[in-house]
Amino acid sequence: MNKQGATTAEAMLGQFAQGWTQALASIQALGKGNGGDTGDTGHGASWQFPQISFDPQQLQAMQQQYVSQAAELWQKGFAAHSLGDRRFAGEAWGANPVASLAAAVYLLNARTMMALAESAQADDKTRARLRFAVEQWMAASAPSNFLAFNAEAQQKAIDTQGESIARGMQNLLGDIQQGHLSMTDERAFEVGRNVATTEGAVVFENELFQLLEYKPAGAKVYERPFLLIPPCINKFYILDLQPDNSLIRYAVEQGHRVFVVSWRNPDESLREATWDDYIENAAIRAIHTVQEISGSEQINVLGFCVGGTILGTALSVLAARGEHPAASVTFLTTLLDFSDTGILDVFIDEPTVQFRELTMGQGGLMPGGDLASTFSFLRPNDLVWNYVVGNYLKGETPPAFDLLYWNCDATNLPGPFYAWYLRNTYLENKLSTPGALTVCGEKVDLGAIKSPVYIYGSREDHIVPIGGAYASTQLLKGKKRFVMGASGHIAGVINPPAKKKRSHWIREDGKLPAAHADWAAGATEHPGSWWTDWSKWLASHAGKQIAAPKAYGRGTKYKAKEPAPGSYVKAKA
């Protein structure tokens, strides 16, 4: 290494080391907070500053290890570094010694900061928040995010004679105009044209939802219709993206008369809508409407994610009124017991919930863009910085991908609904305690739901952790079947059999011990999609086959208003 190179390397190492030292000092100072009372929260508790401390010997060992590894980097200087991170995997990184060294130093700091967060002595929630903050900081500060350090972006600018930088600026201005980061080429998709294309019609609508009925695939259908309630925090067509991965089309092809709730994207007219409104005037109204249209007293119902929480609440309210409309219930990646909420728990505490109650609890909207950003930053490298680098530094247009198009198609939430949901589920977990909540004038008791239940959870789900999904088995009293699928919140659910991808796990003895780990110890892996197992189970509760209806809806009260997917799903946040 020449003298100039050594000086540069030493300066870079010194800069990063200084940053790490300052971060350590800040965290240590945080741990020395006096725990001052911030005042009454209004719910009988006061909030105190979190207490964080570190084992001095462990800190000293970490510091010594850091200095040793930093010295190794300095001695190696501008020689090629083994980085082992896909953000720095391109050939340009290895060919650019300054960029390679910057990446190596960054990775050293990232490992050290994460080790520091893991070694913090604090309560579980504080440690989780510390880990999350460090992860966000390190993801944002990666040298790949900056043109001055990104060797690939620099090489592309040279190869294109600056055209990539010009395109990147155009992409940035376009994203500022549309109000969100582009994850896909959104011009390639249109709802109703090449996504959400299963044939059907709107047969009912009110201010909260449209009810879609789908055209039967054959001359006969099962006598008991099938109603799906998707989450209201995003749009229903995740269940109907393309013909070959549509759960809705699959259910139609299996011989079911399928109905789906398509939520309205709330605007100011729904700024005062509450949780009770969504239960009474949406979920319960949809159940009763399907009963009236089909003439069947018993129907099969499915709830996905928050849609499952809404469905469980609605069925409990109906049970309290002496109604038991569900011949079977399917819960997909649903939380009913909110004891284990995974990474989302870092956002939930008394001051945060109280802030939402004060700002929108009596009226207002939770912007869909804010919700979408929150979920994206749960996986910052994959869903944020990857696109910052590609779109802006390299001037690339992201490829057309239906799932990411759906992911960017945000939905608002009514403020009162959102504030109630945060407090009573995520913060206080009242839904899991019989009688702790009153909804639509009835005491909620999930144990009053006696229907057979199919409960699905995804093994790598970061939105609804597998333990949280499994916890429903301990709340519900009917005959239960629990199935675990591979992958995450969406990919695990949207896994058609024809793809022959992933696996699912079933416990053949049907036992449901208290802990998911104990269930998993006795489960057997089966290759491929869980859809086939669920389809057989659902058919066993669907009754006999009857002649398929020749028209949508029923009579003049429930007649086809417009073709599926309807107009509500097309409204933008």
C-alpha positions in Angstrom: 0.0 0.0 0.0 1.4 3.5 -0.9 1.5 6.3 1.6 -1.6 8.0 0.3 -3.6 4.8 0.4 -2.5 4.1 3.9 -3.5 7.6 5.0 -6.9 7.2 3.3 -7.5 3.8 4.9 -6.5 5.0 8.3 -8.8 8.1 8.0 -11.8 5.9 7.0 -11.2 3.5 9.8 -10.9 6.3 12.2 -14.1 7.9 11.0 -16.1 4.7 11.4 -14.5 3.9 14.8 -15.3 7.4 16.0 -18.9 6.9 15.0 -19.1 3.5 16.8 -17.6 5.1 19.9 -20.1 7.9 19.8 -23.0 5.4 19.4 -21.7 3.4 22.4 -21.5 6.6 24.5 -25.1 7.5 23.5 -26.5 4.1 24.4 -24.6 4.1 27.7 -26.0 7.5 28.4 -29.5 6.2 27.6 -29.0 3.5 30.2 -28.1 6.1 32.8 -31.5 7.9 32.4 -33.1 8.7 35.7 -36.4 7.1 34.8 -38.2 10.3 35.2 -41.9 10.1 35.3 -43.4 11.7 32.1 -46.8 12.0 33.8 -50.1 10.1 33.9 -51.0 8.4 30.7 -54.7 8.7 31.3 -55.0 4.9 31.8 -53.7 4.5 35.3 -50.0 4.1 34.5 -47.0 6.4 34.1 -44.3 5.9 31.5 -40.6 5.7 32.6 -37.5 6.0 30.6 -36.1 2.6 29.8 -33.2 1.4 31.8 -30.2 0.0 29.9 -26.9 -1.3 31.2 -24.0 -3.3 30.0 -21.6 -5.8 31.5 -18.3 -4.0 31.8 -16.2 -7.1 31.0 -18.3 -7.9 28.0 -18.0 -4.4 26.7 -14.3 -4.5 27.2 -14.0 -7.8 25.3 -16.2 -6.3 22.4 -14.0 -3.2 22.2 -10.8 -5.3 22.1 -12.3 -7.5 19.4 -13.3 -4.4 17.4 -9.9 -2.8 17.6 -8.2 -6.1 16.6 -10.5 -6.6 13.6 -10.1 -2.9 12.6 -6.4 -3.3 12.7 -6.6 -6.3 10.5 -8.5 -4.3 7.9 -6.0 -1.5 8.1 -3.1 -3.9 7.5 -4.9 -5.4 4.6 -5.7 -1.9 3.3 -6.9 -1.7 -0.3 -6.4 -5.4 -1.1 -9.5 -7.3 -2.0 -11.8 -8.0 0.9 -14.1 -11.0 1.4 -17.4 -9.2 2.0 -20.0 -12.0 2.0 -23.0 -9.6 1.6 -25.1 -9.5 -1.5 -25.2 -5.7 -1.4 -21.5 -5.8 -2.2 -21.4 -8.9 -4.4 -21.0 -7.2 -7.8 -17.6 -7.4 -9.6 -17.3 -3.6 -9.4 -16.9 -3.8 -5.6 -14.0 -6.1 -5.8 -12.4 -4.1 -8.6 -12.6 -0.8 -6.6 -10.3 -1.0 -3.6 -11.7 2.1 -1.9 -15.3 0.9 -2.2 -14.2 -2.6 -1.0 -12.5 -1.2 2.1 -15.5 1.0 2.9 -17.8 -2.0 2.7 -15.5 -4.1 4.9 -15.4 -1.4 7.5 -19.1 -0.9 7.4 -19.7 -4.7 7.9 -17.4 -4.7 10.9 -19.3 -1.8 12.4 -22.6 -3.4 11.7 -21.6 -6.7 13.4 -20.2 -4.8 16.4 -23.3 -2.6 16.8 -25.6 -5.6 16.6 -23.5 -7.4 19.1 -23.7 -4.4 21.4 -27.5 -4.3 21.0 -27.7 -8.0 21.8 -25.6 -7.6 24.9 -27.7 -4.8 26.4 -29.1 -5.6 29.8 -32.7 -4.4 29.7 -36.3 -5.7 29.6 -37.2 -7.7 26.5 -39.1 -4.9 24.8 -36.3 -2.4 25.3 -33.8 -4.8 23.8 -36.1 -5.5 20.9 -36.4 -1.8 20.2 -32.7 -1.3 20.5 -32.0 -4.1 18.0 -34.6 -2.6 15.6 -33.1 0.8 15.9 -29.6 -0.5 15.2 -30.9 -2.6 12.3 -32.5 0.5 10.7 -29.4 2.7 11.3 -27.1 0.1 9.8 -29.3 -0.5 6.8 -29.6 3.2 6.1 -25.8 3.9 6.5 -24.6 1.1 4.2 -22.0 2.5 1.7 -24.1 0.9 -1.1 -26.7 3.6 -0.5 -24.4 6.4 -1.5 -23.1 7.2 -4.9 -19.7 8.3 -3.4 -19.1 4.7 -2.2 -21.3 2.5 -4.5 -18.8 1.0 -7.0 -21.5 -0.5 -9.1 -23.4 2.7 -9.5 -20.2 4.6 -10.3 -19.2 2.0 -12.9 -22.7 2.2 -14.5 -22.5 6.0 -14.7 -19.1 5.7 -16.5 -20.4 3.0 -18.9 -23.6 5.0 -19.7 -21.7 8.4 -19.9 -23.9 9.7 -17.1 -27.2 8.6 -18.5 -27.9 6.3 -15.5 -27.6 9.3 -13.1 -30.0 11.3 -15.3 -32.5 8.5 -15.3 -32.0 8.1 -11.5 -33.0 11.8 -11.0 -36.0 11.3 -13.2 -37.0 8.2 -11.2 -36.6 10.2 -7.9 -38.7 13.1 -9.2 -41.4 10.6 -10.4 -41.5 8.9 -7.0 -41.8 12.2 -5.2 -44.7 13.0 -7.5 -46.5 9.8 -6.9 -45.8 9.8 -3.1 -44.0 6.5 -2.7 -41.0 4.5 -3.6 -41.4 2.4 -6.7 -40.9 -1.3 -6.1 -42.2 -2.4 -9.5 -43.1 -0.9 -12.9 -46.7 0.1 -11.9 -47.6 0.9 -15.5 -47.6 -2.8 -16.3 -50.7 -3.5 -14.1 -54.3 -2.4 -13.9 -56.8 -3.9 -11.4 -59.5 -5.7 -13.4 -57.3 -5.9 -16.5 -54.4 -8.2 -15.6 -54.8 -8.5 -11.8 -58.0 -9.4 -10.0 -59.5 -10.9 -13.2 -61.6 -13.9 -11.9 -65.0 -13.5 -13.4 -67.8 -12.2 -11.0 -70.0 -9.3 -10.0 -70.8 -6.9 -7.2 -74.0 -8.1 -5.6 -74.2 -5.8 -2.6 -72.5 -2.6 -1.3 -72.7 -0.2 1.5 -70.4 2.6 2.8 -67.8 0.0 4.1 -67.5 -2.8 1.5 -68.7 -4.3 -1.7 -69.6 -8.0 -1.8 -68.3 -9.9 -4.8 -69.8 -13.1 -6.1 -67.8 -15.2 -8.5 -69.1 -17.2 -11.5 -69.2 -21.0 -10.8 -66.7 -23.1 -12.7 -69.1 -25.9 -13.4 -72.7 -27.0 -13.5 -72.8 -27.8 -9.8 -71.6 -26.1 -6.6 -71.6 -27.1 -2.9 -74.8 -26.2 -1.1 -73.0 -24.1 1.5 -71.4 -21.0 0.1 -67.9 -19.8 0.9 -67.2 -16.2 2.2 -63.7 -14.7 2.3 -62.9 -11.7 4.5 -59.5 -10.3 3.6 -57.6 -7.7 5.7 -58.8 -4.2 5.5 -55.3 -2.8 5.7 -54.7 -3.8 2.1 -56.7 -4.8 -0.9 -58.4 -8.1 -1.4 -56.8 -9.0 -4.8 -53.7 -10.5 -3.0 -56.1 -13.5 -3.1 -56.6 -13.0 -6.9 -53.4 -11.7 -8.4 -53.1 -14.0 -11.5 -55.1 -17.0 -12.6 -52.3 -19.4 -11.7 -51.9 -18.1 -8.1 -55.4 -17.0 -7.2 -56.9 -18.6 -4.1 -60.3 -17.2 -5.1 -60.1 -18.9 -8.5 -58.9 -22.1 -6.9 -61.9 -22.2 -4.5 -64.2 -21.6 -7.5 -62.6 -24.4 -9.4 -63.0 -26.7 -6.4 -66.8 -26.3 -6.7 -67.5 -23.6 -4.1 -69.9 -20.7 -4.6 -67.5 -18.0 -3.6 -68.2 -14.5 -2.1 -65.5 -12.0 -1.2 -65.5 -8.8 0.8 -63.8 -5.9 -1.0 -63.2 -3.2 1.5 -63.7 0.5 0.6 -60.6 2.6 0.7 -61.6 5.1 3.4 -61.8 8.8 2.7 -62.9 11.7 4.9 -66.5 10.4 4.8 -65.4 7.4 6.9 -63.1 9.4 9.3 -65.4 8.4 12.3 -65.9 4.7 11.5 -65.2 2.5 14.4 -64.3 -1.2 15.1 -68.0 -1.8 15.9 -69.0 -0.4 12.5 -66.6 -2.8 10.7 -68.0 -5.7 12.8 -71.8 -4.9 12.5 -72.0 -3.2 9.2 -69.3 -5.1 7.3 -68.5 -8.6 8.6 -71.9 -9.5 10.1 -73.7 -7.7 7.2 -71.6 -9.8 4.7 -72.4 -13.0 6.5 -76.2 -12.3 6.6 -76.1 -11.2 2.9 -74.5 -14.4 1.8 -77.1 -16.4 3.8 -79.9 -14.5 2.2 -78.5 -14.8 -1.4 -77.7 -18.5 -1.1 -80.7 -19.5 1.0 -78.3 -21.5 3.2 -78.4 -21.0 7.0 -74.9 -22.3 7.3 -71.9 -20.9 5.3 -68.2 -21.5 5.3 -66.1 -18.5 6.2 -62.4 -17.5 5.9 -60.5 -14.6 7.5 -57.0 -13.6 6.4 -54.7 -11.6 8.8 -56.7 -8.6 10.2 -59.7 -10.0 8.3 -59.5 -13.1 10.6 -59.4 -10.9 13.7 -62.5 -9.1 12.4 -64.2 -12.4 11.5 -63.4 -14.0 14.9 -64.9 -10.9 16.6 -68.0 -11.0 14.4 -68.7 -14.7 15.0 -68.3 -14.1 18.8 -70.9 -11.3 18.6 -73.3 -13.5 16.7 -72.8 -16.3 19.1 -73.7 -14.0 22.0 -77.0 -13.3 20.0 -77.7 -17.0 19.6 -76.5 -17.1 16.0 -74.1 -19.7 14.7 -73.9 -19.2 10.9 -70.5 -20.8 10.3 -70.4 -24.5 9.2 -66.6 -24.0 9.3 -64.0 -21.3 9.9 -60.6 -20.8 8.3 -58.1 -18.5 9.9 -55.0 -17.6 7.7 -52.1 -16.0 9.5 -54.5 -14.5 12.0 -53.9 -13.1 15.5 -56.6 -13.6 18.1 -54.3 -13.9 21.0 -51.8 -11.0 20.8 -49.3 -12.2 23.3 -46.7 -12.8 20.5 -46.8 -10.0 17.9 -43.2 -10.3 16.8 -41.3 -7.3 15.5 -44.5 -5.1 15.4 -44.3 -5.0 19.2 -41.5 -2.4 19.0 -44.1 0.1 17.8 -46.7 -0.5 20.5 -46.6 1.1 24.0 -48.9 3.3 26.1 -47.6 6.7 24.9 -47.8 5.6 21.2 -51.3 4.3 21.5 -52.4 7.3 23.5 -51.0 9.6 20.8 -53.1 7.8 18.2 -56.1 8.1 20.4 -55.6 11.8 20.9 -54.9 12.6 17.3 -57.4 10.3 15.5 -59.4 8.4 18.1 -62.5 10.6 17.6 -62.0 11.1 13.9 -59.4 11.1 11.2 -57.6 8.8 8.9 -54.5 6.7 9.2 -52.8 7.3 5.8 -52.2 4.1 3.8 -48.7 5.4 2.8 -47.7 5.5 6.5 -48.8 1.9 7.0 -47.1 0.7 3.9 -43.8 2.4 4.9 -44.0 0.8 8.4 -44.3 -2.7 6.9 -41.6 -2.0 4.3 -39.1 -0.9 7.0 -39.6 -4.2 8.8 -37.3 -5.5 6.0 -35.4 -2.4 5.1 -32.7 -3.8 2.9 -35.1 -5.8 0.7 -38.1 -3.4 0.6 -36.5 0.0 0.9 -32.8 0.5 0.2 -32.6 -2.1 -2.5 -35.0 0.1 -4.6 -33.3 3.4 -3.5 -30.0 2.0 -5.0 -31.6 0.5 -8.1 -34.0 3.3 -8.9 -31.9 6.4 -8.0 -28.2 5.5 -8.0 -28.3 3.1 -11.0 -31.2 4.7 -12.9 -33.0 1.3 -13.3 -36.7 0.7 -13.7 -37.8 -2.1 -11.4 -39.2 -5.1 -13.2 -43.0 -5.7 -13.4 -44.1 -7.9 -10.4 -47.7 -8.3 -9.5 -47.1 -8.9 -5.8 -45.1 -5.7 -5.4 -47.7 -3.8 -7.4 -50.3 -4.9 -4.8 -47.9 -4.1 -2.0 -47.7 -0.5 -3.2 -51.5 -0.1 -3.6 -52.0 1.3 -0.2 -55.3 1.6 1.8 -56.2 4.1 4.5 -57.8 3.2 7.8 -60.4 5.2 9.8 -58.7 6.7 12.9 -61.2 5.5 15.5 -61.1 2.0 14.1 -57.3 2.0 14.1 -56.9 3.5 17.6 -59.4 1.0 19.1 -57.5 -1.9 17.4 -54.1 -0.8 18.7 -55.2 -0.5 22.3 -57.5 -3.5 22.7 -55.5 -6.0 20.7 -51.8 -5.2 20.4 -51.4 -3.2 23.6 -53.9 -4.9 26.1 -54.7 -8.2 24.3 -58.3 -8.1 25.5 -59.7 -10.2 22.7 -58.2 -13.3 24.2 -59.9 -12.8 27.6 -63.6 -13.9 27.6 -65.9 -10.9 28.5 -63.1 -8.3 28.5 -64.4 -6.5 25.5 -67.9 -5.3 24.5 -68.4 -5.1 20.8 -71.7 -4.1 19.1 -73.3 -4.3 22.6 -72.2 -7.9 23.2 -69.5 -9.4 25.4 -66.8 -11.0 23.3 -65.9 -14.6 24.0 -64.0 -16.4 21.2 -64.7 -19.7 23.1 -68.3 -19.3 22.1 -67.4 -20.1 18.5 -68.1 -23.8 18.3 -67.5 -24.3 14.5 -64.8 -26.6 13.2 -61.7 -24.4 12.5 -58.7 -24.7 10.1 -55.8 -22.6 11.4 -52.9 -21.8 9.1 -49.6 -20.1 10.1 -46.5 -19.4 8.1 -43.2 -20.5 9.6 -41.2 -17.4 8.7 -44.0 -14.9 9.1 -42.7 -11.6 10.6 -46.2 -9.9 10.7 -48.1 -12.8 12.4 -45.4 -14.9 14.1 -46.0 -18.6 13.9 -46.4 -18.8 17.7 -49.1 -16.0 17.5 -51.0 -17.9 14.8 -50.8 -21.1 16.8 -52.1 -19.5 19.9 -55.6 -19.5 18.4 -55.7 -23.2 18.9 -55.9 -22.6 22.7 -58.7 -20.1 22.5 -61.2 -21.7 20.1 -63.3 -24.6 21.4 -64.5 -26.3 18.2 -62.7 -29.1 16.5 -59.4 -27.7 15.2 -56.8 -28.5 12.6 -53.5 -26.6 12.6 -51.2 -26.5 9.6 -47.9 -24.7 9.2 -46.5 -23.6 5.9 -43.1 -22.6 4.8 -42.1 -19.0 4.0 -43.7 -15.7 5.1 -46.9 -13.8 5.6 -47.8 -13.6 1.9 -45.6 -16.1 0.0 -46.6 -18.8 2.5 -50.3 -18.2 1.9 -50.2 -17.6 -1.8 -48.7 -21.0 -2.7 -50.8 -22.8 -5.4 -50.3 -26.6 -5.7 -49.4 -26.4 -9.4 -46.1 -24.6 -8.5 -45.0 -27.5 -6.4 -43.1 -25.1 -4.1 -42.4 -25.1 -0.4 -43.7 -27.5 2.2 -46.3 -27.7 4.9 -46.4 -29.5 8.2 -49.3 -31.4 9.8 -49.5 -33.3 13.0 -51.2 -36.6 12.2 -52.3 -37.3 15.7 -54.2 -34.1 15.8 -52.8 -33.1 19.2 -52.6 -29.4 20.0 -50.3 -28.8 23.0 -50.0 -25.4 24.6 -46.8 -24.4 22.9 -46.1 -24.3 19.2 -42.7 -25.8 19.6 -44.2 -28.9 21.2 -46.7 -29.1 18.3 -43.9 -28.8 15.8 -41.9 -31.6 17.5 -44.6 -34.0 16.5 -45.4 -32.6 13.1 -44.6 -34.2 9.7 -43.4 -32.3 6.7 -45.2 -32.7 3.4 -43.8 -31.3 0.2 -45.9 -28.7 -1.7 -48.8 -26.4 -1.0 -51.1 -26.6 2.0 -54.0 -25.7 -0.3 -54.8 -29.3 -1.2 -55.1 -30.3 2.5 -57.3 -27.3 3.2 -59.5 -28.0 0.1 -60.3 -31.5 1.3 -61.1 -30.2 4.8 -63.3 -27.5 3.4 -65.2 -29.8 1.1 -66.0 -32.0 4.1 -68.0 -29.0 5.6 -69.6 -27.8 2.4 -72.6 -30.1 2.1 -73.9 -31.8 -0.9 -73.6 -30.5 -4.5 -76.5 -28.7 -6.0 -77.1 -27.0 -9.4 -75.0 -23.9 -9.8 -77.0 -20.6 -9.9 -77.6 -19.2 -13.3 -77.3 -15.6 -12.3 -75.4 -13.5 -9.7 -77.2 -12.5 -6.4 -80.8 -13.2 -5.8 -83.9 -11.4 -7.1 -84.0 -7.6 -7.4 -82.6 -7.0 -3.9 -79.2 -8.6 -4.6 -78.6 -8.2 -8.3 -75.4 -7.7 -10.2 -74.4 -4.0 -9.9 -71.1 -4.0 -11.8 -68.5 -6.6 -12.9 -65.9 -7.9 -10.4 -63.5 -6.6 -9.1 -65.8 -3.7 -8.5 -65.1 0.0 -8.0 -64.0 0.1 -4.3 -60.8 -1.8 -5.0 -59.8 0.7 -7.6 -59.8 3.7 -5.3 -56.3 5.0 -4.4 -55.3 6.0 -0.9 
